[in-house]
Structure formats: C-alpha cells, structure tokens
Amino acid sequence: MGSTTRAVNFSNFPRSVLTLYHHLLVRLQQHSASPNRLKVSKCRDENCDDFLPWLEKKAGAQVSSVLSIGKSDYGRSLFACKTIQAGDCLLKVPFTAQISPDNVLPEIKPLLADAVGTVAKLAVVILVEQKKGQSSEWAPYISRLPRHGELHSTIFWCENELEMIRQSSLYQETINQEAKIRKDYLAIKPAFDHFSEVFKAVKFEDFKHAYALVASRAWESMQGQSLIPFADFSNHDGLSESVVLCDEKEQVSEVIADRDYVPGEEVLIRYGKFPNSMLLLHFGFTAPCNIYDQVCVHVDIPYNDNLREMKLDLLQKCCLPKVKDANISSSGGSFVIKEVRSSRGKGKGIPQSLRAFSRVLCCTSAQELTDLAVEAVQGDGRLARRPLVKRSLEIRAHEILLSLIDELIQKYNMSISALHVLESTNCRKFAIRRQMALDLLTGEVRVLRSASAWLKNYCESYPEQAKPL
Ligand SMILES: C[S@@+](CC[C@H](N)C(=O)[O-])C[C@H]1O[C@@H](n2cnc3c(N)ncnc32)[C@H](O)[C@@H]1O
C-alpha cells in the first residue's frame, strides 16, 4: 500500500466543504452499490478489547482515543467511538510499534539472499512470530491476522475460479505473482532448512499465505514496507481522502480524518488509487464501480506485415525512455487504458503512446515510416504523436484501435454472460469469488466501452481538412 510523507493537512480544509464533498460521494457510491453490499456492522469486537491497551503499552504512547476495533462485512474494521471532525488525528502509530524488515532475526538475516524483497522478509517475520505462539512479543497482533482460507487474492483461486477471469490481464498477472512468490520461497528455503527447529516444515502454502498477509496490509515506509498494527484494521474506500501518512520527524505513521464521523460509523481510508485488478491480486477484494479501473490491451504487429521489423525497430528506439502506461516488446505493445470520461473530449484515458503505436502500425510504406522518424527527431524525439498528414491514414489508425477494442468488448461480454449463468453453488467462497470476477470484468468492459465511444467519435468527426499544427 502506498504511504505518503506528511503533506496533507486536513485541518486547513473548510470542514463544511469536506463534509459536503464526502456526503455527495457516499451518496453516489451507495446509489451504485448492490443491496447485498450493504454493510452489517458491529462497531465493537469484544475479542479485541485488549488490543489497543497492549499496543499503546508497547508504543509507550497513545495510538488512538477516537477509534475502536469492530467487525463489518469487510472483516475487522475501525469505528468511531467518539465524535470526530475532519482534520482530527484518527490514529498515530510510532515506528517502534511497527514491524519492518529490520525485525528479521539477526541470525536469519545473513542467510537471506540480496534478491529477497521486503514483502518476503516481512513474511519471514510473520512465520517466525507465528511459530513462537503466545511467547511472541507480537502475539496479540499475529493472532488477529486472517487465517489460511480466509484470503481471496487470486493467487489462492483454483483453476476453475481463475478461468472466470481469463479475459482480464489479471489472469496472467496472477500466474506471474505466484511464480514470484515461489522464487522468493526457494531463495529463502535454505534459511528455513538451516533453522528447521524454528521453521518446522514451512511449506510453500504457508509462505504464500504469510506473503499475501503482508501484501494486503503493509504500507511503504522508511525501511521499504512495514506492518502497522491497528492502522491495518482499517478498510478501503477509493473515494476517501484519508491515507496513511508517514511523519519522519515525529517517527510515526498517522491518519487524519477527511470528514466528520458520528460514534459508531465505520472509518474507511484509501489504500491507493487502485483498479480492481490490483485490489483483487494484492488485497483479495473488489470495489463495485471502481473509478480507478483500467484495462491492459496488447496490440501486435502482424507477422505478414512486410514492414514489421522496421516498425518494431522504430517503436523500440523512439519509445525510449519507457513511457508510463505502455510497454513495447519484441512482438508489439501493451498499453493501459483508463476510463475516458467524455466521448467528445480529448481522449484522456487512452494513452498517447497507443495512438502513436497504431499510427505506426497503419503505415504502408518505408517512406511513411522514415517521415515519422524524421519528424520525431525534429520534435521531442517521440514517434507519431501528431495526427498523420494523410487524413485517410489517420482515420485508419484509429479504426484499427476501434475494431480491436470492440472485439475485446465482445469477448468480455461473453465472459460476463457466462459468469451470470454459472451454476450457483452453496459454496460461499465460490459465490464471493464469482462476484469479484464480475466486478472485475464489468469494470474493465466499462473502460473499454468508454474508449470505443471516444474512438468512434474521433473517426466520425475527424475534419476533412485537418488544421495545420
Ligand atoms: C488492511 S486489511 C484491513 C483489515 C481487515 N478487514 C481485517 O479483518 O484484518 C485489508 C483487508 O481488509 C479487507 N477489505 C478492506 N477494504 C475492503 C473493502 N472495501 N471491501 C472488501 N474487503 C475489504 C480485505 O480482505 C483486505 O485484504
């Protein structure tokens, strides 16, 4: 999760504006939320009554005077136990009461290869503390973490479940993530074997679970990533302006309220501006109507194109340094499309690099490609950023994109229909995952439809005589 160094000061915001803004967003969200998403909450979890006193003792400081731990349909959650106003500090956890990669046992540290990342190191800490059981100094925290079978990240989905999201790039990302975790496990295994008395039979599945716990509840910190007890009981709302802030000077992580709360209300924060694919992979949930949804599309240059090598060569040379939202490979390019808010606007959401790619793709002669290369050199070095001089070619370039996207929409629609008719079983886990797959695919197809509408409008309304640039 992203953590921001302290920059936002909500106490400077006029409260009425923040509150009004939030109420409007909440209304919009509630309007679009399905009835089965309505929250069932219990704002005090008796099993956690000892948690905050324990943490405050460990921290040697007050962590929160306005929040309590309770249960919502998102699992454990934080609730207002007093009236809170926008700008108030919700919680403050000193770095000393957080778990960072520095907490890896000194005898294990030298055995961890340099390539082992911070998430994997934190997973090792969790495994060690779990093995210690009640004698762990972190026992009250470790014992409250979700158990095996309670996480829904797609890395835990079986083949049949993964099949539901085959249409999305998340399918491949899940396979890649699983491979990454396995690589980390193999890199750490010598340490597990060396300390076999501590890590009695840590299997890959145990490591994967610990890894997923960290991925779903660690924030970026000075030491790479840290687990922040108590703060990590807060659930996500993509529209919230409250984020975990990192105050280096005071050596604390803190969260400031972005709006007013009455006692009993669930307090939600924003983990980041994440699309459902990322929420599902790293956190194991989806947000219906997620405004950050995006789709990764891959465009190939056909093998039977005589100019294929020249086009790829040109794209690779002129797209460097790497542009955000695009990746040119030896077979074509991958691009991230976001929702295009207006079909008549500037097309924000469709990366310029994708439009440039399709302009190169539709060139029909070596001369046209050379002209584009010369234009790039004379400009800022980037290729095909301006409309092609030949109107028919410019429209063709966008029609190619339009047909690619329309084809994708059809495939998404088929996958969504298949999900709707999937036999409902009594298995709760499967029902949850099917709903997540639906949220993912419907969000991605919404993005594609918005791009399609924009491209259609662009092609239809492209002027006969393009204005000279
Ligand atoms: C940082 S933890 C938050 C505390 C967590 N609910 C618990 O029981 O410990 C993140 C996890 O909470 C759940 N969660 C957070 N926000 C959610 C949301 N908006 N919808 C559904 N689940 C959510 C997911 O299981 C996620 O992996």
PDBQT file of the ligand as one rigid body, heavy atoms in Angstrom, charges set to zero:
ROOT
HETATM    1  C1  LIG A 501      -5.514  -3.851   5.782  1.00  0.00    +0.000 C 
HETATM    2  S1  LIG A 501      -6.630  -5.147   5.982  1.00  0.00    +0.000 S 
HETATM    3  C2  LIG A 501      -7.998  -4.377   6.749  1.00  0.00    +0.000 C 
HETATM    4  C3  LIG A 501      -8.473  -5.145   7.963  1.00  0.00    +0.000 C 
HETATM    5  C4  LIG A 501      -9.174  -6.439   7.662  1.00  0.00    +0.000 C 
HETATM    6  N1  LIG A 501     -10.571  -6.212   7.364  1.00  0.00    +0.000 N 
HETATM    7  C5  LIG A 501      -9.060  -7.441   8.789  1.00  0.00    +0.000 C 
HETATM    8  O1  LIG A 501     -10.035  -8.164   9.059  1.00  0.00    +0.000 OA
HETATM    9  O2  LIG A 501      -7.998  -7.561   9.367  1.00  0.00    +0.000 OA
HETATM   10  C6  LIG A 501      -7.105  -5.367   4.305  1.00  0.00    +0.000 C 
HETATM   11  C7  LIG A 501      -8.157  -6.440   4.099  1.00  0.00    +0.000 C 
HETATM   12  O3  LIG A 501      -9.437  -5.980   4.518  1.00  0.00    +0.000 OA
HETATM   13  C8  LIG A 501     -10.451  -6.360   3.578  1.00  0.00    +0.000 C 
HETATM   14  N2  LIG A 501     -11.002  -5.125   2.966  1.00  0.00    +0.000 N 
HETATM   15  C9  LIG A 501     -10.525  -3.881   3.090  1.00  0.00    +0.000 A 
HETATM   16  N3  LIG A 501     -11.287  -2.990   2.436  1.00  0.00    +0.000 NA
HETATM   17  C10 LIG A 501     -12.272  -3.682   1.858  1.00  0.00    +0.000 A 
HETATM   18  C11 LIG A 501     -13.374  -3.338   1.011  1.00  0.00    +0.000 A 
HETATM   19  N4  LIG A 501     -13.612  -2.087   0.636  1.00  0.00    +0.000 N 
HETATM   20  N5  LIG A 501     -14.175  -4.329   0.576  1.00  0.00    +0.000 NA
HETATM   21  C12 LIG A 501     -13.963  -5.609   0.935  1.00  0.00    +0.000 A 
HETATM   22  N6  LIG A 501     -12.934  -6.015   1.714  1.00  0.00    +0.000 NA
HETATM   23  C13 LIG A 501     -12.094  -5.064   2.185  1.00  0.00    +0.000 A 
HETATM   24  C14 LIG A 501      -9.753  -7.239   2.557  1.00  0.00    +0.000 C 
HETATM   25  O4  LIG A 501      -9.865  -8.559   2.991  1.00  0.00    +0.000 OA
HETATM   26  C15 LIG A 501      -8.315  -6.790   2.637  1.00  0.00    +0.000 C 
HETATM   27  O5  LIG A 501      -7.382  -7.774   2.253  1.00  0.00    +0.000 OA
ENDROOT
TORSDOF 0
